[in-house]
């Protein structure tokens, strides 16, 4: 049986991971941890990606327009994603400001 063998199995996995990390750190590699700032940058990049989607070239060809989402379809997962896309496109000016602020902060902090 190759399933999980309990706490000792998880302990062995964590020991192997710690040994792997120490080997990497001794060989010159460093493991970068994801912090809150990196998470915010990821969300900003995702919002930028949604904001630049063109309705005529991309969304309408796939049936992802708000006009097609009526009634109970708006509460579906597809309707919620379409709403998120249009919200990011509607809030382009604040998104531009957040990008400028992020660029300035990255210039000064590195």
C-alpha positions as protocol buffer text, in pm:
chain_id: "A"
residue {
  index: 1
  type: UNK
  ca { x: 0 y: 0 z: 0 }
}
residue {
  index: 2
  type: UNK
  ca { x: 150 y: 332 z: -112 }
}
residue {
  index: 3
  type: UNK
  ca { x: -89 y: 570 z: 65 }
}
residue {
  index: 4
  type: UNK
  ca { x: -7 y: 809 z: 345 }
}
residue {
  index: 5
  type: UNK
  ca { x: 145 y: 624 z: 637 }
}
residue {
  index: 6
  type: UNK
  ca { x: 58 y: 869 z: 910 }
}
residue {
  index: 7
  type: UNK
  ca { x: 257 y: 1129 z: 1097 }
}
residue {
  index: 8
  type: UNK
  ca { x: 593 y: 958 z: 1050 }
}
residue {
  index: 9
  type: UNK
  ca { x: 552 y: 974 z: 673 }
}
residue {
  index: 10
  type: UNK
  ca { x: 481 y: 1347 z: 685 }
}
residue {
  index: 11
  type: UNK
  ca { x: 775 y: 1396 z: 920 }
}
residue {
  index: 12
  type: UNK
  ca { x: 1007 y: 1217 z: 676 }
}
residue {
  index: 13
  type: UNK
  ca { x: 883 y: 1434 z: 390 }
}
residue {
  index: 14
  type: UNK
  ca { x: 947 y: 1750 z: 589 }
}
residue {
  index: 15
  type: UNK
  ca { x: 1300 y: 1626 z: 679 }
}
residue {
  index: 16
  type: UNK
  ca { x: 1377 y: 1556 z: 313 }
}
residue {
  index: 17
  type: UNK
  ca { x: 1249 y: 1902 z: 219 }
}
residue {
  index: 18
  type: UNK
  ca { x: 1467 y: 2066 z: 487 }
}
residue {
  index: 19
  type: UNK
  ca { x: 1772 y: 1872 z: 366 }
}
residue {
  index: 20
  type: UNK
  ca { x: 1694 y: 1974 z: 7 }
}
residue {
  index: 21
  type: UNK
  ca { x: 1666 y: 2340 z: 111 }
}
residue {
  index: 22
  type: UNK
  ca { x: 1994 y: 2328 z: 300 }
}
residue {
  index: 23
  type: UNK
  ca { x: 2169 y: 2172 z: 0 }
}
residue {
  index: 24
  type: UNK
  ca { x: 2030 y: 2446 z: -223 }
}
residue {
  index: 25
  type: UNK
  ca { x: 2134 y: 2722 z: 16 }
}
residue {
  index: 26
  type: UNK
  ca { x: 2485 y: 2577 z: 51 }
}
residue {
  index: 27
  type: UNK
  ca { x: 2526 y: 2553 z: -326 }
}
residue {
  index: 28
  type: UNK
  ca { x: 2452 y: 2923 z: -383 }
}
residue {
  index: 29
  type: UNK
  ca { x: 2085 y: 2899 z: -464 }
}
residue {
  index: 30
  type: UNK
  ca { x: 1833 y: 3080 z: -249 }
}
residue {
  index: 31
  type: UNK
  ca { x: 1469 y: 3002 z: -198 }
}
residue {
  index: 32
  type: UNK
  ca { x: 1258 y: 3313 z: -232 }
}
residue {
  index: 33
  type: UNK
  ca { x: 954 y: 3322 z: -11 }
}
residue {
  index: 34
  type: UNK
  ca { x: 639 y: 3483 z: -139 }
}
residue {
  index: 35
  type: UNK
  ca { x: 544 y: 3777 z: 80 }
}
residue {
  index: 36
  type: UNK
  ca { x: 243 y: 4002 z: 92 }
}
residue {
  index: 37
  type: UNK
  ca { x: 396 y: 4251 z: -152 }
}
residue {
  index: 38
  type: UNK
  ca { x: 458 y: 3975 z: -408 }
}
residue {
  index: 39
  type: UNK
  ca { x: 99 y: 3861 z: -369 }
}
residue {
  index: 40
  type: UNK
  ca { x: -27 y: 4215 z: -431 }
}
residue {
  index: 41
  type: UNK
  ca { x: 193 y: 4241 z: -741 }
}
residue {
  index: 42
  type: UNK
  ca { x: 46 y: 3914 z: -867 }
}
residue {
  index: 43
  type: UNK
  ca { x: -308 y: 4043 z: -823 }
}
residue {
  index: 44
  type: UNK
  ca { x: -213 y: 4365 z: -1001 }
}
residue {
  index: 45
  type: UNK
  ca { x: -70 y: 4170 z: -1294 }
}
residue {
  index: 46
  type: UNK
  ca { x: -384 y: 3957 z: -1308 }
}
residue {
  index: 47
  type: UNK
  ca { x: -605 y: 4269 z: -1308 }
}
residue {
  index: 48
  type: UNK
  ca { x: -391 y: 4415 z: -1588 }
}
residue {
  index: 49
  type: UNK
  ca { x: -437 y: 4099 z: -1790 }
}
residue {
  index: 50
  type: UNK
  ca { x: -815 y: 4115 z: -1750 }
}
residue {
  index: 51
  type: UNK
  ca { x: -827 y: 4488 z: -1828 }
}
residue {
  index: 52
  type: UNK
  ca { x: -661 y: 4455 z: -2168 }
}
residue {
  index: 53
  type: UNK
  ca { x: -895 y: 4187 z: -2305 }
}
residue {
  index: 54
  type: UNK
  ca { x: -1067 y: 4329 z: -2611 }
}
residue {
  index: 55
  type: UNK
  ca { x: -1441 y: 4271 z: -2628 }
}
residue {
  index: 56
  type: UNK
  ca { x: -1465 y: 4256 z: -3008 }
}
residue {
  index: 57
  type: UNK
  ca { x: -1153 y: 4053 z: -3078 }
}
residue {
  index: 58
  type: UNK
  ca { x: -1157 y: 3811 z: -2789 }
}
residue {
  index: 59
  type: UNK
  ca { x: -1464 y: 3811 z: -2568 }
}
residue {
  index: 60
  type: UNK
  ca { x: -1747 y: 3835 z: -2824 }
}
residue {
  index: 61
  type: UNK
  ca { x: -1610 y: 3551 z: -3036 }
}
residue {
  index: 62
  type: UNK
  ca { x: -1628 y: 3319 z: -2737 }
}
residue {
  index: 63
  type: UNK
  ca { x: -1968 y: 3436 z: -2615 }
}
residue {
  index: 64
  type: UNK
  ca { x: -1828 y: 3617 z: -2311 }
}
residue {
  index: 65
  type: UNK
  ca { x: -2020 y: 3946 z: -2329 }
}
residue {
  index: 66
  type: UNK
  ca { x: -2244 y: 4101 z: -2066 }
}
residue {
  index: 67
  type: UNK
  ca { x: -2527 y: 4126 z: -2319 }
}
residue {
  index: 68
  type: UNK
  ca { x: -2545 y: 3746 z: -2338 }
}
residue {
  index: 69
  type: UNK
  ca { x: -2555 y: 3706 z: -1960 }
}
residue {
  index: 70
  type: UNK
  ca { x: -2914 y: 3767 z: -1855 }
}
residue {
  index: 71
  type: UNK
  ca { x: -3122 y: 3643 z: -1565 }
}
residue {
  index: 72
  type: UNK
  ca { x: -2993 y: 3339 z: -1377 }
}
residue {
  index: 73
  type: UNK
  ca { x: -2690 y: 3306 z: -1606 }
}
residue {
  index: 74
  type: UNK
  ca { x: -2528 y: 3603 z: -1428 }
}
residue {
  index: 75
  type: UNK
  ca { x: -2503 y: 3402 z: -1108 }
}
residue {
  index: 76
  type: UNK
  ca { x: -2316 y: 3118 z: -1277 }
}
residue {
  index: 77
  type: UNK
  ca { x: -1937 y: 3088 z: -1265 }
}
residue {
  index: 78
  type: UNK
  ca { x: -1910 y: 3209 z: -1624 }
}
residue {
  index: 79
  type: UNK
  ca { x: -2128 y: 3510 z: -1543 }
}
residue {
  index: 80
  type: UNK
  ca { x: -1916 y: 3597 z: -1238 }
}
residue {
  index: 81
  type: UNK
  ca { x: -1594 y: 3575 z: -1442 }
}
residue {
  index: 82
  type: UNK
  ca { x: -1743 y: 3798 z: -1712 }
}
residue {
  index: 83
  type: UNK
  ca { x: -1846 y: 4047 z: -1444 }
}
residue {
  index: 84
  type: UNK
  ca { x: -1491 y: 4046 z: -1305 }
}
residue {
  index: 85
  type: UNK
  ca { x: -1347 y: 4109 z: -1652 }
}
residue {
  index: 86
  type: UNK
  ca { x: -1580 y: 4403 z: -1712 }
}
residue {
  index: 87
  type: UNK
  ca { x: -1512 y: 4544 z: -1364 }
}
residue {
  index: 88
  type: UNK
  ca { x: -1137 y: 4542 z: -1436 }
}
residue {
  index: 89
  type: UNK
  ca { x: -1201 y: 4713 z: -1769 }
}
residue {
  index: 90
  type: UNK
  ca { x: -1426 y: 4973 z: -1607 }
}
residue {
  index: 91
  type: UNK
  ca { x: -1168 y: 5056 z: -1339 }
}
residue {
  index: 92
  type: UNK
  ca { x: -879 y: 5122 z: -1577 }
}
residue {
  index: 93
  type: UNK
  ca { x: -790 y: 5464 z: -1434 }
}
residue {
  index: 94
  type: UNK
  ca { x: -739 y: 5338 z: -1077 }
}
residue {
  index: 95
  type: UNK
  ca { x: -551 y: 5042 z: -1224 }
}
residue {
  index: 96
  type: UNK
  ca { x: -316 y: 5279 z: -1407 }
}
residue {
  index: 97
  type: UNK
  ca { x: -260 y: 5470 z: -1082 }
}
residue {
  index: 98
  type: UNK
  ca { x: -183 y: 5146 z: -893 }
}
residue {
  index: 99
  type: UNK
  ca { x: 65 y: 5051 z: -1167 }
}
residue {
  index: 100
  type: UNK
  ca { x: 240 y: 5388 z: -1140 }
}
residue {
  index: 101
  type: UNK
  ca { x: 258 y: 5361 z: -761 }
}
residue {
  index: 102
  type: UNK
  ca { x: 395 y: 5006 z: -787 }
}
residue {
  index: 103
  type: UNK
  ca { x: 659 y: 5112 z: -1039 }
}
residue {
  index: 104
  type: UNK
  ca { x: 772 y: 5403 z: -820 }
}
residue {
  index: 105
  type: UNK
  ca { x: 792 y: 5180 z: -512 }
}
residue {
  index: 106
  type: UNK
  ca { x: 989 y: 4915 z: -704 }
}
residue {
  index: 107
  type: UNK
  ca { x: 1229 y: 5182 z: -833 }
}
residue {
  index: 108
  type: UNK
  ca { x: 1311 y: 5300 z: -482 }
}
residue {
  index: 109
  type: UNK
  ca { x: 1309 y: 4965 z: -299 }
}
residue {
  index: 110
  type: UNK
  ca { x: 1454 y: 4743 z: -568 }
}
